[in-house]
Amino acid sequence: MTRGWTLYDPRLAWILVAPVLLLLIFFLLLPIAVMAVYTFFTFVTAGVETSALTLANWHEFLTDAYYHGFLIKTLRVGAVTALICGVLGYFPAYFIWATTFKHKWLLLLLLIVPFWISFTIRTFSWIHILGEQGLINVTLLKLGLIDQPMQMLYTEGAVIMGLLHFLLPYMILNVYVSLEGIDRTLIAAARSMGCTSAQAFREVTLPLSLPGLAAGLLLCFVLAAGSYVTPQLLGSGRDALFGNLIYDTIMGQLNWPMGATLSIVLFVVLGCFAALYTRYMGMSQIVKGLGG
């Protein structure tokens, strides 16, 4: 007890958390609320809207298959990217966890080195790899394996490749943190009871690491589905995702009410996936993975 305050006094807790709550309210909740209200404004012409409330924007989204196609494609690209990240990311994470290398921190350092380079620059680098005059095409042409450059850039495959480059470290970190939380004596116990290394992995290591894998899948899916820069740089118009549609609606058509509607749709859809994960898995694993 110090001057009327106890160590776990709720008043002290509220005082400590108040700055963060204010930041969340003014920079997260309030903008979302304003955007939600804006979805009911009436669009007049480019850059002009009125505060007359209407459901026309929501009716247009719900009845126009054009928007549905973008949303479905975005969810598909996000899911494919997340699944590939899961398959490719589990093995490096397992290697880092299981290795007897004395300086394991070096491996983790190499994993986070890409974050030291601008995401935009890393995305641009794929143009010099996948383009008609890029590294792959030039090499194959010089080897005589192809007669003309292959079309690899400005395709959905190029977009997914760029997203993998961006998201794979997140997956590896989430799985690695989950593996680090496994009590290794459980594996030793399984081996002492006659399990082979493969059986011990299948019965002990893999099930206990699934929360980290699931957290990585959710994180990669949400970030991929909300991506704007990668499909803008590496994809064509037909490879645009929902984020690109939102940008074009707001900045190209200057239709703020419809752009706000599309933004809320993407926010709600991705929020539903996050809510489902939280309901069954909890968010603690994602927080651990982001914290390394």
Residue pairs with C-beta under 8 A, 6 or more apart in sequence:
5 11
5 12
32 264
32 267
35 260
35 263
35 264
36 260
36 264
38 256
38 257
38 260
39 57
39 58
39 257
39 260
39 261
39 264
40 53
40 54
40 55
40 57
40 257
41 49
41 50
41 51
41 52
41 53
41 54
41 57
41 256
41 257
41 260
42 49
42 50
42 51
42 52
42 53
42 54
42 56
42 257
43 49
43 56
43 57
43 255
43 256
43 257
43 258
44 50
46 253
46 254
46 255
47 254
49 256
49 257
57 257
57 258
57 260
57 261
58 261
60 67
60 258
60 261
61 67
61 258
61 261
61 262
61 265
67 245
67 262
67 265
70 240
70 241
70 242
70 245
71 242
71 265
71 266
71 269
73 241
74 225
74 241
74 242
74 243
74 266
75 225
75 269
77 156
77 159
77 160
77 163
77 224
77 225
77 241
78 220
78 221
78 222
78 224
78 225
79 221
80 160
81 160
81 163
81 164
81 167
81 220
81 221
81 224
82 167
82 216
82 217
82 218
82 220
82 221
82 224
83 217
84 160
84 164
85 164
85 167
85 168
85 170
85 171
85 216
85 217
85 220
86 171
86 213
86 216
86 217
86 220
88 164
88 168
88 171
89 168
89 171
89 172
89 175
89 216
90 171
90 175
90 209
90 213
92 111
92 172
93 171
93 172
93 173
93 174
93 175
93 176
93 179
93 212
94 175
94 179
94 205
96 104
96 107
96 108
96 111
96 172
96 176
97 176
97 179
97 180
99 107
101 107
108 176
108 292
111 169
111 172
111 173
112 169
112 292
114 122
114 165
114 169
115 169
119 166
119 229
120 229
120 233
122 165
122 166
123 162
123 165
123 166
123 229
123 230
123 233
123 234
124 233
126 153
126 158
126 161
126 162
126 165
126 233
126 234
127 134
127 153
127 233
127 234
128 134
128 135
129 135
129 136
130 136
130 152
130 153
130 158
130 161
130 234
131 137
131 152
131 153
132 149
132 151
132 153
133 149
134 152
134 153
136 150
136 152
137 146
137 149
137 150
137 152
140 146
140 150
141 148
141 149
152 158
153 234
154 234
154 235
154 236
154 239
155 235
155 236
155 239
156 235
156 239
158 234
158 235
158 239
159 230
159 231
159 234
159 235
159 239
159 241
161 234
162 230
162 233
162 234
163 224
163 227
163 230
166 223
166 227
166 230
167 219
167 220
167 223
167 224
170 216
170 219
170 220
170 223
170 289
170 290
171 216
171 217
171 219
171 220
172 216
173 216
173 289
173 290
173 292
174 212
174 213
174 215
174 216
174 219
174 285
174 286
174 288
174 289
175 209
175 212
175 213
175 216
176 212
177 212
177 285
177 288
177 289
177 292
178 208
178 209
178 210
178 211
178 212
178 213
178 215
178 285
178 288
178 289
179 205
179 209
179 212
181 208
182 204
182 205
182 208
182 209
186 204
186 208
187 200
187 204
187 205
190 199
190 200
190 203
190 204
191 197
191 200
195 203
195 204
211 281
211 285
212 285
212 289
214 277
214 281
214 285
215 277
215 281
215 285
215 286
215 289
216 289
218 273
218 274
218 277
218 286
219 286
219 289
219 290
221 273
222 270
222 273
222 274
225 241
225 242
225 266
225 269
225 270
226 242
226 243
226 266
226 270
227 241
227 243
228 241
228 243
228 244
228 247
231 239
231 240
231 241
231 243
231 244
232 240
232 244
232 247
235 241
240 248
242 262
242 265
242 266
243 266
245 262
246 259
246 262
246 263
246 266
249 255
249 258
249 259
249 262
250 256
250 259
253 259
277 283
